[in-house]
Structures are given as C-alpha cells and as structure tokens.
Amino acid sequence: NDTYLNLDKFLTQEGLAFKLVPYENRSFDGQTGSVNTMVMYDKVMNKFKWGNIQDPNVYINEDILRMTWNFKIIFSRLAQALILEGKKDLAIKVCDRCMEVFPEKTIPLNYFNIYIADAYFKAGAIKKGEVLLAKIIEIYRKELDYYFRFTGEHASMVERDKQQALEIIKLCYSIAERN
C-alpha cells in the first residue's frame, strides 16, 4: 500500500492497471481501487490479446504460469463487481472467458479458480460453479494424499503445503455450502 502514496482511494481498475481519477471511490472487496466494470469488461472480453496461451503447443514456463494467477484475479474481480451491479449475465460471460483463455488443459486449475467458481455461483450458473469446485477439490485432495505419505522428519518438510491444501479444500466446501 505504501506504493500508492495514499492515493489508493483515487484509483480505479479498468484492465490490467489502475487509473488515477480525481474523485474518491470505494473498493467493494477490500482490494485497491474500485472497478470500472464496463470499461474493464470491454477490454477483457474484446480488446486484450491473450497470446494463444490456450494453445497446448505454446510453451508456458513458471513465470508465465504465475502471471496467469494475476489475470484470474482480474477476471474474478470483474465478475464479482458485475454481480454487485446486477449484471449477472455479463459476469457469467467473464467467467466463461477466463476458463476459455486459461483452459485447464494448458493452465492447471489452482487456488485462484476458486473465485471464478464463487462468481459462477453468485451469478446463478450453479452447475458451472459445482463442476469447477469439484475439480479444484480433487486436485488438492490428491495433493493431500501425497503429503500424508510423508512420515517423521520428512512430514515436517511438507507441513506448510499440507496446511495450505487443507485450507483451500475448506474454502471450497465453505463456498459450496453457502451456495
């Protein structure tokens, strides 16, 4: 937050970056800045070029993979903002676009997809939310199966990863129960 020089109340997200605006606005989700939904929607859905990241023949290194996490956050934040504005049909389209741009065959599902699933639920696309959450739970359940194989001093080496996977599954079940 120090990076924003106390201007975070004057930032709005319209895509991948924030725009400094001459008025105070409030964040709906505790993150920096507000979301200009219609400008951001147009950019995410129509203007941004995603570089064929969905092509299984394109090499995706760890840096690119980590960058996709930021994009998933942007998609989910836009979807959540649209839901708050009552534009649930657009929110579903945003979630669909995220899953199209970052398909699980090239970009593995992870923690950041939970917020896409949550947006699906809130927008009324219950089946899409259920399917996505079930896949995420299965991924982290398999990770836990692996982590619980460790014993003794080796178990302590994966304890943080084990706890993280447990918390992710707990969050998924919380979202499923709420919806």
Rosetta silent file (secondary structure, phi, psi, omega in degrees, C-alpha in Angstrom):
SEQUENCE: NDTYLNLDKFLTQEGLAFKLVPYENRSFDGQTGSVNTMVMYDKVMNKFKWGNIQDPNVYINEDILRMTWNFKIIFSRLAQALILEGKKDLAIKVCDRCMEVFPEKTIPLNYFNIYIADAYFKAGAIKKGEVLLAKIIEIYRKELDYYFRFTGEHASMVERDKQQALEIIKLCYSIAERN
SCORE:     score description
SCORE:     0.000 S_00000001
   1 L     0.000  -26.378  177.292    0.000    0.000    0.000 S_00000001
   2 H   -60.619  -28.250 -178.832    2.956    2.345    0.504 S_00000001
   3 H   -61.439  -29.739 -175.014    3.488    2.167   -3.248 S_00000001
   4 H   -84.410   -1.764  176.504    0.244    4.048   -3.843 S_00000001
   5 L    52.827   38.522 -178.828    1.357    7.117   -1.823 S_00000001
   6 L    63.704   19.825  177.566   -2.048    7.238   -0.095 S_00000001
   7 L   -98.124    3.882 -175.548   -3.746    7.643   -3.467 S_00000001
   8 H   -58.242  -25.023  176.873   -5.427    4.219   -3.338 S_00000001
   9 H   -71.787  -12.960 -176.673   -8.792    5.927   -2.673 S_00000001
  10 H  -112.467   19.475 -179.647   -8.413    7.613   -6.059 S_00000001
  11 E  -108.165  143.478  173.580   -7.629    4.520   -8.140 S_00000001
  12 E  -134.335  141.150 -179.622   -9.977    2.604  -10.370 S_00000001
  13 E   -93.799  127.116 -179.866   -9.222   -0.589  -12.237 S_00000001
  14 L  -124.587   13.102 -178.281  -10.069   -0.561  -15.921 S_00000001
  15 L   165.506 -124.635 -178.813   -7.999   -3.531  -17.034 S_00000001
  16 L   -88.602   -9.435 -178.139   -4.542   -4.688  -16.056 S_00000001
  17 L  -132.392  167.086  176.913   -3.583   -1.381  -14.450 S_00000001
  18 E   -94.460  150.251  175.603   -5.122    1.245  -12.234 S_00000001
  19 E  -112.828  133.798  175.993   -6.201    4.664  -13.409 S_00000001
  20 E   -81.928  124.356 -178.077   -5.801    7.684  -11.149 S_00000001
  21 L  -118.803  155.676 -175.158   -9.116    9.560  -11.008 S_00000001
  22 L   -85.357   26.027  178.983   -9.928   12.975   -9.475 S_00000001
  23 L  -146.180  153.638  177.929  -12.520   11.641   -7.033 S_00000001
  24 L   -76.803  141.584  174.274  -12.611    9.263   -4.087 S_00000001
  25 L  -139.304  166.235 -176.731  -14.095    5.864   -4.651 S_00000001
  26 L  -116.609  144.174  175.381  -14.540    2.779   -2.567 S_00000001
  27 L   -83.151  138.535  178.915  -13.446   -0.756   -3.144 S_00000001
  28 L   -85.200  -14.388 -171.231  -16.212   -3.340   -2.885 S_00000001
  29 L  -128.372   11.043  179.349  -13.822   -6.140   -1.939 S_00000001
  30 L    82.081   -4.736  176.410  -11.092   -4.634    0.194 S_00000001
  31 L   -85.447  174.106 -178.542   -8.612   -4.599   -2.677 S_00000001
  32 L   -68.792  132.641  172.652   -7.027   -1.464   -4.058 S_00000001
  33 L    71.891  168.108  174.948   -9.322    0.823   -6.027 S_00000001
  34 E   -92.668 -179.657  178.654  -12.762    0.448   -7.488 S_00000001
  35 E  -121.328  123.359  172.596  -13.638   -1.351  -10.719 S_00000001
  36 L   -86.676   92.281 -166.984  -14.934    0.482  -13.779 S_00000001
  37 H   -60.614  -44.922 -173.237  -16.910   -2.530  -14.907 S_00000001
  38 H   -73.964  -35.467  176.149  -17.965   -1.578  -18.404 S_00000001
  39 H   -67.642  -45.219 -179.364  -14.558   -0.253  -19.492 S_00000001
  40 H   -65.957  -39.911  178.526  -12.843   -3.264  -17.969 S_00000001
  41 H   -58.103  -47.668 -179.316  -15.401   -5.655  -19.465 S_00000001
  42 H   -60.339  -41.504 -179.241  -14.760   -4.299  -22.964 S_00000001
  43 H   -68.001  -48.683 -176.596  -11.004   -4.652  -22.542 S_00000001
  44 H   -66.920  -38.965 -174.731  -11.044   -8.142  -21.044 S_00000001
  45 H   -87.622  -30.135 -171.408  -13.662   -9.514  -23.399 S_00000001
  46 H  -121.374  -33.099 -169.722  -12.863   -7.715  -26.669 S_00000001
  47 H  -100.093  -38.882 -176.697   -9.564   -5.867  -26.732 S_00000001
  48 L   -66.168  140.197  173.607   -6.942   -7.861  -24.854 S_00000001
  49 L  -103.324  128.875 -172.475   -4.941  -10.376  -26.857 S_00000001
  50 L   -98.628    6.313  171.190   -4.083  -13.416  -24.785 S_00000001
  51 L    65.765   28.366  177.684   -1.174  -14.669  -26.905 S_00000001
  52 L    57.860   30.515 -179.846   -2.544  -18.139  -27.638 S_00000001
  53 L   -62.411  -20.763  179.060   -1.848  -19.233  -24.084 S_00000001
  54 L   -80.511   -8.700  179.370   -4.683  -21.738  -24.524 S_00000001
  55 L   -75.665  119.579 -178.316   -2.758  -23.468  -27.332 S_00000001
  56 L   -63.741  -14.178  178.747   -1.266  -26.692  -25.905 S_00000001
  57 L   -87.470   -7.206  178.768    1.729  -26.276  -28.244 S_00000001
  58 L   -84.801  129.800  179.519    2.741  -22.958  -26.656 S_00000001
  59 L   -74.717  129.326  179.797    5.469  -23.336  -24.025 S_00000001
  60 L  -121.215  108.783  178.940    4.435  -21.922  -20.651 S_00000001
  61 L   -85.176 -179.977 -176.329    7.249  -21.501  -18.155 S_00000001
  62 H   -63.377  -34.629  179.326    6.852  -20.878  -14.424 S_00000001
  63 H   -65.038  -45.288  178.618    6.923  -17.094  -14.832 S_00000001
  64 H   -64.971  -41.616  179.474    4.086  -17.129  -17.353 S_00000001
  65 H   -60.065  -43.947  177.584    2.151  -19.588  -15.217 S_00000001
  66 H   -64.606  -35.295  179.038    2.448  -17.291  -12.185 S_00000001
  67 H   -64.206  -32.272  178.610    1.344  -14.338  -14.312 S_00000001
  68 H   -62.619  -26.892  177.942   -1.879  -16.197  -15.137 S_00000001
  69 H   -61.525  -42.858  178.238   -2.745  -16.043  -11.450 S_00000001
  70 H   -62.017  -40.876  179.921   -2.932  -12.248  -11.683 S_00000001
  71 H   -65.477  -39.549  177.984   -5.163  -12.498  -14.732 S_00000001
  72 H   -62.561  -37.546  177.096   -7.500  -14.929  -12.967 S_00000001
  73 H   -63.884  -42.074  179.356   -7.780  -12.426  -10.111 S_00000001
  74 H   -62.631  -45.804  177.466   -8.642   -9.688  -12.610 S_00000001
  75 H   -60.208  -46.747 -176.723  -11.337  -11.838  -14.232 S_00000001
  76 H   -68.478  -36.508  178.096  -12.844  -12.810  -10.884 S_00000001
  77 H   -65.067  -41.725  176.684  -12.761   -9.247   -9.554 S_00000001
  78 H   -62.709  -46.019 -179.988  -14.561   -8.003  -12.655 S_00000001
  79 H   -59.752  -44.846 -179.871  -17.138  -10.789  -12.393 S_00000001
  80 H   -63.321  -40.195  178.789  -17.777  -10.025   -8.711 S_00000001
  81 H   -64.933  -41.035  177.770  -18.174   -6.297   -9.460 S_00000001
  82 H   -63.452  -39.018  178.071  -20.638   -7.045  -12.261 S_00000001
  83 H   -61.080  -44.175  178.991  -22.651   -9.265   -9.917 S_00000001
  84 H   -62.169  -28.121  177.783  -22.887   -6.429   -7.402 S_00000001
  85 L   -86.392    1.451  179.888  -24.230   -4.218  -10.189 S_00000001
  86 L    81.143   13.780 -178.244  -26.879   -6.828  -11.032 S_00000001
  87 L  -101.251   60.873 -174.104  -25.233   -7.764  -14.349 S_00000001
  88 H   -64.917  -34.483  178.962  -25.088  -11.480  -13.666 S_00000001
  89 H   -63.661  -39.022  177.119  -25.281  -12.480  -17.330 S_00000001
  90 H   -69.433  -36.052  178.500  -22.136  -10.448  -18.056 S_00000001
  91 H   -62.519  -41.084  177.921  -20.420  -11.925  -15.005 S_00000001
  92 H   -63.701  -40.632  177.750  -21.042  -15.439  -16.329 S_00000001
  93 H   -62.539  -38.224  178.113  -19.584  -14.412  -19.683 S_00000001
  94 H   -64.365  -45.130  178.477  -16.480  -13.072  -17.902 S_00000001
  95 H   -63.225  -43.193  177.299  -16.043  -16.346  -16.015 S_00000001
  96 H   -60.104  -41.528  179.850  -16.555  -18.329  -19.227 S_00000001
  97 H   -64.357  -40.479  176.966  -13.964  -16.163  -20.961 S_00000001
  98 H   -59.590  -45.066 -179.214  -11.480  -16.772  -18.152 S_00000001
  99 H   -70.566  -26.786  176.284  -11.938  -20.525  -18.487 S_00000001
 100 H   -74.726  -45.268 -178.057  -11.630  -20.215  -22.273 S_00000001
 101 H   -69.788  -37.706 -178.195   -8.458  -18.117  -22.155 S_00000001
 102 L  -120.012   65.649 -177.637   -6.886  -20.245  -19.395 S_00000001
 103 L   -67.864  149.381 -175.098   -8.226  -23.763  -20.014 S_00000001
 104 L   -65.214  -18.090  178.278   -7.193  -26.428  -17.545 S_00000001
 105 L   -71.146  -22.143  178.086   -5.517  -28.468  -20.292 S_00000001
 106 L  -116.145  -32.823  178.895   -2.805  -25.776  -20.579 S_00000001
 107 L  -119.981  104.571 -175.711   -3.115  -23.763  -17.344 S_00000001
 108 L   -57.001  144.256  174.763   -3.752  -26.057  -14.374 S_00000001
 109 L   -63.916  146.991  178.914   -6.617  -25.197  -12.072 S_00000001
 110 L  -154.024 -168.988 -178.466   -5.480  -23.745   -8.774 S_00000001
 111 L   -49.370  -40.618 -174.346   -6.494  -21.639   -5.810 S_00000001
 112 L   -69.622  -18.489  175.401   -7.317  -18.618   -7.978 S_00000001
 113 H   -73.912  -16.853  178.845  -10.009  -20.546   -9.840 S_00000001
 114 H   -59.153  -37.969 -177.438  -11.975  -20.761   -6.585 S_00000001
 115 H   -74.124  -25.681  171.651  -13.029  -17.147   -7.047 S_00000001
 116 H   -69.394  -44.483  177.804  -14.238  -17.869  -10.573 S_00000001
 117 H   -59.402  -43.530  178.995  -16.313  -20.740   -9.160 S_00000001
 118 H   -60.933  -41.335  178.360  -17.682  -18.420   -6.476 S_00000001
 119 H   -65.022  -40.037  176.018  -18.652  -15.865   -9.127 S_00000001
 120 H   -55.887  -48.572  179.654  -20.417  -18.586  -11.115 S_00000001
 121 H   -58.413  -50.871 -176.267  -22.486  -19.444   -8.041 S_00000001
 122 H   -63.930  -28.202 -179.426  -23.330  -15.831   -7.237 S_00000001
 123 H   -87.027   -5.804  177.316  -24.311  -15.160  -10.855 S_00000001
 124 L    98.896    2.250  177.430  -26.646  -18.159  -10.935 S_00000001
 125 L   -91.940   67.808 -171.706  -24.525  -20.565  -13.009 S_00000001
 126 H   -59.742  -46.487 -177.412  -24.703  -23.166  -10.242 S_00000001
 127 H   -61.169  -42.737  179.184  -23.703  -26.202  -12.322 S_00000001
 128 H   -63.047  -40.063  177.445  -20.580  -24.446  -13.667 S_00000001
 129 H   -64.560  -42.872  179.476  -19.614  -23.482  -10.118 S_00000001
 130 H   -62.658  -46.286 -178.556  -20.175  -27.021   -8.851 S_00000001
 131 H   -62.090  -45.463 -178.767  -18.126  -28.602  -11.622 S_00000001
 132 H   -65.068  -45.968  178.825  -15.243  -26.184  -11.157 S_00000001
 133 H   -62.202  -40.294  179.718  -15.173  -26.529   -7.363 S_00000001
 134 H   -61.412  -40.672  178.372  -15.290  -30.331   -7.616 S_00000001
 135 H   -65.600  -41.442  179.740  -12.251  -30.305   -9.909 S_00000001
 136 H   -65.349  -43.866  178.376  -10.329  -27.988   -7.586 S_00000001
 137 H   -59.698  -42.638 -179.341  -11.181  -30.126   -4.549 S_00000001
 138 H   -63.813  -39.890  177.958   -9.995  -33.240   -6.382 S_00000001
 139 H   -60.117  -48.665 -176.543   -6.664  -31.587   -7.275 S_00000001
 140 H   -76.521  -25.311  173.842   -5.966  -30.613   -3.675 S_00000001
 141 H   -65.739  -41.148  177.276   -7.267  -33.947   -2.325 S_00000001
 142 H   -65.246  -38.499  176.296   -4.646  -35.696   -4.468 S_00000001
 143 H   -61.455  -42.882  179.431   -2.005  -33.310   -3.140 S_00000001
 144 H   -63.633  -40.474  176.140   -3.038  -34.179    0.397 S_00000001
 145 H   -54.595  -42.042  179.018   -2.815  -37.903   -0.374 S_00000001
 146 H   -66.986  -49.091 -176.794    0.769  -37.259   -1.410 S_00000001
 147 H   -63.255  -35.645 -178.179    1.660  -35.075    1.595 S_00000001
 148 L   -74.910   -6.440  175.142    0.197  -37.540    4.092 S_00000001
 149 L   -75.274  -22.113 -178.701    2.553  -40.243    2.798 S_00000001
 150 L   -75.606  141.973  178.215    5.463  -38.460    4.462 S_00000001
 151 L  -130.940  165.630  176.193    6.376  -39.541    7.979 S_00000001
 152 H    60.127 -140.248 -177.379    8.778  -38.443   10.651 S_00000001
 153 H   -66.556  -24.512  178.107   11.051  -35.524    9.879 S_00000001
 154 H   -68.093  -31.475  179.167   10.038  -35.642    6.215 S_00000001
 155 H   -62.985  -36.685 -179.377    6.443  -34.858    7.171 S_00000001
 156 H   -67.544  -22.787 -179.837    7.512  -31.559    8.690 S_00000001
 157 H   -71.208  -24.655 -179.272    9.061  -30.575    5.362 S_00000001
 158 L  -111.481    9.941 -175.945    5.659  -30.604    3.677 S_00000001
 159 H   -59.733  -43.702  179.727    3.601  -29.395    6.638 S_00000001
 160 H   -61.646  -44.788  178.478    3.095  -25.899    5.219 S_00000001
 161 H   -63.573  -39.417  178.483    1.950  -27.313    1.861 S_00000001
 162 H   -62.513  -46.910 -179.837   -0.350  -29.762    3.633 S_00000001
 163 H   -63.857  -37.978  178.350   -1.946  -26.990    5.701 S_00000001
 164 H   -63.988  -45.058  178.895   -2.365  -24.822    2.615 S_00000001
 165 H   -62.810  -40.176  177.745   -4.118  -27.627    0.723 S_00000001
 166 H   -62.747  -41.747  179.378   -6.391  -28.271    3.708 S_00000001
 167 H   -66.181  -37.185  178.626   -7.338  -24.576    3.880 S_00000001
 168 H   -65.644  -44.311  177.947   -8.080  -24.485    0.148 S_00000001
 169 H   -63.740  -40.702  177.734  -10.370  -27.515    0.431 S_00000001
 170 H   -60.085  -43.360  177.803  -12.027  -25.930    3.463 S_00000001
 171 H   -62.430  -42.911  179.152  -12.635  -22.737    1.464 S_00000001
 172 H   -60.144  -46.445  179.660  -14.110  -24.745   -1.430 S_00000001
 173 H   -65.507  -35.124  176.971  -16.508  -26.545    0.901 S_00000001
 174 H   -63.064  -43.774  178.084  -17.462  -23.255    2.532 S_00000001
 175 H   -65.007  -43.669  179.791  -18.334  -21.766   -0.868 S_00000001
 176 H   -62.311  -44.581 -179.564  -20.258  -24.898   -1.859 S_00000001
 177 H   -63.687  -41.403 -178.718  -22.191  -24.929    1.416 S_00000001
 178 H   -65.578  -29.176 -175.900  -23.016  -21.216    1.143 S_00000001
 179 L  -104.418    0.000    0.000  -24.353  -21.717   -2.377 S_00000001
